[in-house]
Amino acid sequence: MRGIDPLVQDGYLDTLRQPPGSVADAEGTGIQAFWASKAGAGFYRFAQALVRAVLKGSRTPTEWLVLPSKGVILDVGSGLGHVTGVLADSAGGDVVVLGVDISAPMLARAARACTDSRVGFLLADAGRLPFDDGCVDGVVSTAVLQLVADRAAALAEMVRVLRPGGVLTVMIPSTKHGPAKLMSALPGGVHYFDDDELPGMFAAHGLTDVHVRRKGSFQWVRGAKNPAPGNAPVR
């Protein structure tokens, strides 16, 4: 990791050195404080269960992610770890999936619930991921980017840590109807994406082969980081 002396506590790796039970709030956004509350944790548990149902209810999303068959996958904004476990199951036995989140209480609960040796959790800021350039093989982020204050910085970090030839997939609620309407009840900091906004951000960050798929009021966007000359993507 990038010059970090992490602390192991409650089953996760703390790269921010936060007190147990805290939520790192580097930008002072109210939404992060909400996640620290019981109401926030309950709402997030419901939202993550909904996402997990979407992933498991149809084989299309997990197959569409183009997960690597080996190496390391990041689940950015992993919360309670439901999607993290699904990613490990979908990718197979030769990968490690690291769930990254800014909420210490959620990571502690995720670590307690997880029994899969291929899964680990880190407390870290999505806008300052504690990894070297090009060191992970795939990045997934589901229903998180709309809650990040500096969305461009978070997306840039996901691209930075992704190896050449790797694939980044982001899922967001892109409208204010259907299940996404529930997100409008959250206190501040929630961004609703226009249909072309996230694909445009992918292109602006140099990702190619950008694909978009909508399932209900959720939008999935997938793009590849250009491989170095002479190196083909590894699947």
C-alpha positions in Angstrom: 0.0 0.0 0.0 1.0 3.6 -0.7 3.2 4.3 2.4 0.4 3.5 4.8 0.9 1.9 8.2 -2.6 0.2 8.6 -4.3 -0.9 11.7 -6.1 -4.2 12.0 -9.3 -4.0 14.0 -12.7 -5.6 14.1 -11.8 -7.9 11.3 -10.9 -5.2 8.7 -7.8 -3.2 7.8 -8.0 0.4 8.8 -5.9 2.5 6.4 -7.3 5.8 7.9 -6.5 5.1 11.6 -10.0 6.0 12.7 -11.4 5.2 16.2 -13.7 2.1 16.3 -17.3 3.0 15.4 -16.4 6.1 13.4 -17.1 7.2 9.9 -14.3 9.0 8.1 -15.6 12.3 6.7 -12.7 13.9 4.9 -15.0 16.4 3.1 -17.5 17.0 5.8 -20.5 15.7 3.8 -23.6 15.1 5.9 -24.2 11.8 4.1 -21.2 10.2 5.8 -22.5 11.1 9.2 -25.9 9.6 8.3 -24.2 6.2 7.5 -22.8 6.2 11.1 -26.3 6.4 12.6 -28.6 3.4 13.3 -31.1 4.8 10.8 -28.4 5.1 8.2 -27.1 1.6 8.7 -30.6 0.2 8.5 -31.3 2.0 5.3 -28.0 1.0 3.8 -28.7 -2.6 4.8 -32.0 -2.5 2.9 -30.3 -0.8 -0.1 -27.5 -3.4 -0.3 -30.0 -6.2 0.1 -31.9 -4.8 -2.9 -28.7 -4.6 -4.9 -27.8 -8.1 -4.0 -31.2 -9.3 -5.1 -30.7 -7.6 -8.4 -27.3 -9.3 -8.8 -28.5 -12.8 -7.8 -31.9 -12.6 -9.3 -30.5 -12.4 -12.8 -27.3 -13.9 -14.1 -26.9 -11.0 -16.6 -25.4 -8.4 -14.3 -22.6 -10.6 -12.8 -21.7 -12.1 -16.2 -21.8 -8.6 -17.7 -19.2 -7.3 -15.2 -16.4 -9.2 -17.1 -14.7 -10.2 -13.8 -11.1 -11.4 -14.0 -10.5 -15.1 -13.4 -7.5 -14.4 -11.1 -5.9 -11.6 -9.1 -7.6 -8.9 -7.0 -11.0 -7.3 -7.4 -12.0 -4.1 -5.5 -15.5 -3.6 -4.4 -15.5 0.2 -3.8 -18.2 1.2 -1.3 -18.8 -2.3 -0.1 -20.9 -1.4 3.0 -22.1 -4.5 4.7 -20.3 -6.8 2.2 -23.3 -8.4 0.5 -22.1 -7.5 -3.0 -18.5 -8.3 -2.1 -19.4 -11.9 -1.4 -21.4 -12.2 -4.6 -18.4 -11.0 -6.6 -16.2 -13.6 -5.0 -18.7 -16.3 -5.8 -19.1 -15.1 -9.4 -15.4 -14.7 -10.1 -14.3 -18.1 -8.9 -11.6 -19.5 -6.7 -8.5 -17.8 -8.0 -9.4 -14.2 -7.0 -9.3 -12.1 -3.8 -12.1 -9.5 -3.4 -11.4 -6.5 -1.2 -14.3 -4.5 0.0 -13.5 -0.9 0.6 -15.7 1.5 2.6 -15.5 4.6 4.7 -17.9 3.4 7.4 -16.1 1.5 10.2 -19.3 0.1 11.7 -20.4 -1.4 8.4 -17.0 -2.9 7.8 -17.0 -4.5 11.3 -20.4 -6.1 10.6 -19.3 -7.2 7.2 -16.2 -8.8 8.6 -18.2 -10.6 11.3 -20.6 -12.0 8.7 -18.1 -13.0 6.1 -16.8 -16.6 6.1 -15.2 -16.6 2.7 -11.4 -16.7 2.9 -11.2 -14.9 -0.5 -12.8 -11.8 0.9 -11.3 -9.0 3.0 -12.3 -5.5 4.0 -10.5 -2.1 4.3 -11.5 1.2 5.8 -10.4 3.7 3.1 -11.6 6.9 1.3 -12.8 6.3 -2.3 -11.2 9.5 -3.2 -7.8 8.4 -1.9 -7.5 4.6 -2.4 -4.5 3.2 -0.6 -3.2 1.2 -3.6 -0.4 1.6 -6.1 -1.1 2.5 -9.7 -2.3 -0.4 -11.8 -2.2 -3.0 -9.1 -5.7 -4.5 -9.1 -7.3 -6.6 -11.8 -10.9 -5.4 -11.6 -13.0 -2.7 -9.9 -16.7 -2.8 -9.2 -18.8 -0.1 -7.4 -22.5 -0.6 -6.9 -24.9 2.2 -5.8 -22.2 4.3 -4.2 -20.9 6.9 -6.6 -24.0 9.0 -6.3 -23.2 9.4 -2.6 -19.6 10.6 -3.1 -19.1 14.4 -2.9 -16.2 14.4 -5.4 -17.4 11.8 -7.9 -14.7 12.7 -10.5 -11.9 12.1 -8.0 -13.4 8.8 -6.9 -13.7 7.6 -10.4 -10.2 8.7 -11.2 -8.9 6.7 -8.3 -10.7 3.6 -9.5 -9.1 4.0 -12.9 -5.7 4.7 -11.4 -5.5 1.5 -9.4 -6.8 -0.6 -12.2 -4.2 -2.4 -14.2 -4.0 -1.9 -18.0 -6.5 -4.2 -19.6 -8.7 -4.4 -16.5 -12.4 -3.6 -16.4 -14.2 -1.1 -14.2 -18.0 -1.4 -13.7 -20.2 1.1 -11.9 -23.9 0.8 -11.0 -25.9 3.9 -10.1 -29.5 4.9 -9.7 -29.9 7.3 -12.6 -33.5 8.4 -12.2 -35.9 9.5 -9.5 -38.5 6.8 -10.0 -38.8 3.2 -9.0 -36.4 1.9 -6.3 -34.1 4.9 -6.9 -36.8 7.2 -5.5 -36.1 5.9 -2.0 -32.6 7.4 -2.2 -34.2 10.9 -2.4 -35.0 10.5 1.3 -31.3 10.6 2.3 -30.1 13.8 3.9 -28.0 15.7 1.4 -25.2 14.8 -0.9 -27.1 12.4 -3.2 -26.5 13.0 -6.9 -28.8 11.7 -9.6 -27.0 11.0 -12.9 -28.3 11.9 -16.3 -28.3 9.0 -18.7 -25.2 10.2 -20.5 -23.3 11.6 -17.5 -21.5 8.5 -16.2 -20.6 7.1 -19.7 -19.1 10.6 -20.5 -17.1 10.4 -17.3 -15.7 7.0 -18.2 -14.6 8.4 -21.6 -13.1 11.5 -20.0 -11.0 9.3 -17.8 -9.6 7.4 -20.8 -11.7 4.2 -20.5 -12.5 2.5 -23.8 -15.0 -0.1 -25.0 -17.6 1.6 -22.8 -20.9 -0.2 -22.5 -24.2 0.8 -20.8 -27.0 -1.3 -19.6 -30.2 -0.3 -17.7 -32.1 -2.6 -15.4 -35.2 -0.8 -14.1 -34.0 2.5 -12.6 -30.4 1.3 -12.3 -27.7 2.1 -14.8 -24.7 -0.1 -15.3 -21.6 1.3 -17.0 -18.6 -0.8 -17.9 -15.3 0.3 -19.5 -11.8 -1.1 -20.0 -8.4 0.5 -19.3 -6.2 0.4 -22.3 -3.6 -2.3 -22.0 0.1 -1.4 -22.4 1.4 -2.0 -25.9 2.0 -5.7 -26.5 0.0 -6.8 -23.4 -3.4 -8.3 -23.9 -6.1 -8.2 -21.1 -6.1 -11.1 -18.7 -9.5 -12.8 -18.1 
